[in-house]
């Protein structure tokens, strides 16, 4: 990115496919560290069969991406727009990018689309929240401590699963970023529990 932050990505496409549209999943789980793409069974295979490139990218400060994680950071949108522009310029792309996913990758679609990147042709967000505090942190004013714990664990687990392939590939940057991000997630969870 323009500020030097490096976002980890994972890309899959059919080996014989001509340049085609790109479907981007941009989140803080494991889309950029491994083969995960959507929690809908079979969608990745179906997209590949139809000539789409599946591109997963980790938000800054998550998985193996560098940078500092900040929840609902406006930077997510600017970074997402930069990713869309980058994907549209790749030799395996026809210049058309769409975004897909629910929850975290649903939210990143909204903030990316708000930047109006020219290559972004469609988004398909679902299961999104707009107010972290009122929607999940303290619905009805009651603290939901389980959410911070679950959210933190969900962010750590995919990175752990993505580390062995990164180590096999000799990706020391991924390992270093993951370890730094893990410490940040833990402090985020504690801050969430003790913050009024």
C-alpha positions in Angstrom: 0.0 0.0 0.0 1.0 3.6 -0.3 2.2 3.8 3.4 4.3 0.7 3.0 1.9 -1.7 4.7 2.0 -5.1 3.0 -1.3 -7.1 2.8 -1.1 -10.8 2.5 -3.2 -12.4 -0.2 -4.1 -15.9 -1.5 -5.2 -16.2 -5.1 -6.7 -19.2 -6.9 -7.7 -19.6 -10.5 -8.0 -22.3 -13.1 -4.6 -22.9 -14.7 -6.0 -22.7 -18.3 -8.4 -19.8 -17.7 -8.0 -16.6 -19.8 -8.0 -13.3 -17.9 -11.4 -12.9 -16.3 -13.3 -11.3 -13.4 -12.0 -11.4 -9.9 -14.0 -12.1 -6.8 -12.4 -10.6 -3.7 -12.9 -11.6 -0.1 -11.2 -9.0 2.1 -11.3 -9.7 5.8 -9.4 -10.3 9.1 -9.7 -14.0 9.2 -7.8 -16.3 6.8 -8.7 -15.2 3.3 -5.2 -14.0 2.7 -3.3 -16.9 4.4 -4.8 -20.0 2.9 -7.4 -21.6 0.7 -10.5 -20.5 2.7 -13.0 -18.7 0.5 -16.6 -18.2 1.8 -18.5 -20.3 4.3 -21.0 -21.4 1.6 -20.0 -24.9 0.6 -18.9 -25.3 -3.0 -18.9 -21.6 -4.0 -15.2 -21.5 -4.5 -15.2 -24.5 -6.9 -18.2 -23.1 -8.8 -16.6 -19.7 -9.2 -13.3 -21.3 -10.5 -15.3 -23.5 -12.9 -16.9 -20.4 -14.3 -13.6 -18.6 -15.0 -13.5 -16.4 -11.9 -10.3 -15.7 -10.0 -10.8 -16.1 -6.2 -8.7 -13.5 -4.3 -8.5 -13.5 -0.5 -6.8 -10.6 1.2 -6.2 -9.9 4.9 -7.0 -6.5 6.4 -3.9 -4.7 7.8 -2.8 -6.1 11.1 -4.6 -9.4 10.7 -3.4 -12.9 9.6 0.0 -12.3 7.9 -0.6 -8.8 6.8 1.6 -6.1 8.3 0.3 -2.9 9.9 -1.8 -2.1 12.9 -5.3 -3.5 13.4 -8.0 -1.0 14.5 -11.6 -2.2 14.5 -13.9 -0.3 12.0 -10.9 1.8 10.9 -11.7 4.1 8.0 -8.4 2.9 6.5 -10.1 -0.4 5.7 -12.0 1.3 2.9 -8.9 3.1 1.4 -6.9 -0.2 1.6 -9.8 -2.1 0.0 -10.0 0.4 -2.9 -6.2 0.0 -3.4 -6.6 -3.8 -3.5 -9.4 -3.6 -6.0 -7.3 -1.3 -8.2 -4.3 -3.7 -7.9 -6.4 -6.8 -8.7 -7.9 -5.1 -11.8 -4.4 -4.5 -13.2 -3.1 -8.0 -12.9 -2.5 -10.1 -16.0 -5.0 -12.7 -14.8 -7.8 -10.1 -14.5 -10.1 -8.6 -17.1 -10.3 -5.4 -15.0 -13.6 -6.3 -13.3 -13.7 -6.9 -9.6 -16.6 -8.0 -7.4 -16.6 -8.6 -3.6 -18.3 -11.4 -1.7 -18.8 -12.5 1.9 -20.7 -12.1 5.1 -19.9 -10.6 8.5 -16.4 -9.3 8.5 -16.0 -9.5 4.7 -19.5 -8.1 4.4 -18.5 -5.0 6.3 -15.3 -4.5 4.3 -17.3 -4.5 1.1 -19.4 -1.6 2.3 -16.4 0.5 3.3 -14.5 -0.4 0.1 -17.5 0.4 -2.1 -17.9 3.8 -0.4 -14.5 4.7 -1.9 -16.0 4.1 -5.4 -13.0 2.3 -6.9 -13.7 2.3 -10.7 -13.0 -1.5 -11.2 -15.4 -2.5 -8.4 -18.5 -3.7 -10.4 -20.5 -5.5 -7.7 -20.7 -6.3 -4.0 -22.7 -9.0 -2.2 -22.5 -8.3 1.5 -24.6 -10.1 4.1 -24.8 -10.4 7.9 -23.2 -7.0 8.5 -23.3 -4.8 11.5 -23.0 -1.0 11.5 -22.7 -0.2 15.2 -20.2 -2.5 17.0 -21.3 -1.4 20.4 -25.1 -1.6 20.0 -25.2 -4.5 17.6 -22.9 -6.9 19.3 -20.8 -5.3 22.1 -23.7 -4.5 24.4 -27.0 -5.2 22.7 -29.8 -3.6 24.8 -27.0 -2.1 27.0 -26.0 -5.6 28.3 -22.3 -6.3 28.0 -21.7 -9.2 25.6 -18.2 -10.3 26.7 -18.5 -13.5 24.7 -18.3 -11.5 21.4 -14.8 -10.0 22.1 -13.5 -13.4 23.1 -15.1 -15.2 20.1 -14.0 -12.5 17.6 -10.4 -12.6 18.9 -10.3 -16.4 18.7 -11.8 -16.3 15.2 -9.0 -14.0 14.1 -6.2 -16.1 15.6 -7.3 -19.6 14.5 -7.0 -19.0 10.7 -3.6 -17.5 11.1 -2.4 -20.5 13.0 -3.7 -22.7 10.2 -2.0 -20.6 7.6 1.4 -20.6 9.3 2.5 -24.2 8.4 2.3 -23.5 4.6 3.9 -20.1 5.1 6.8 -21.7 7.0 7.1 -24.4 4.2 7.2 -21.6 1.6 9.9 -19.8 3.6 7.7 -16.8 4.3 9.4 -15.4 7.4 7.5 -12.1 6.9 4.2 -13.9 7.3 5.3 -15.6 10.5 6.7 -12.4 12.0 3.5 -10.5 11.2 1.3 -13.2 12.5 3.1 -13.2 15.9 2.9 -9.4 16.2 -0.8 -9.4 15.2 -1.6 -12.2 17.8 -0.3 -10.0 20.6 -2.4 -7.1 19.3 -5.6 -9.2 19.2 -5.1 -10.3 22.8 -4.7 -6.7 24.0 -7.7 -5.7 21.9 -9.9 -8.3 23.6 -8.8 -7.2 27.1 -9.3 -3.5 26.2 -12.8 -4.4 25.0 -13.7 -6.2 28.2 -12.5 -3.4 30.5 -13.5 -0.3 28.5 -16.7 1.5 29.5 
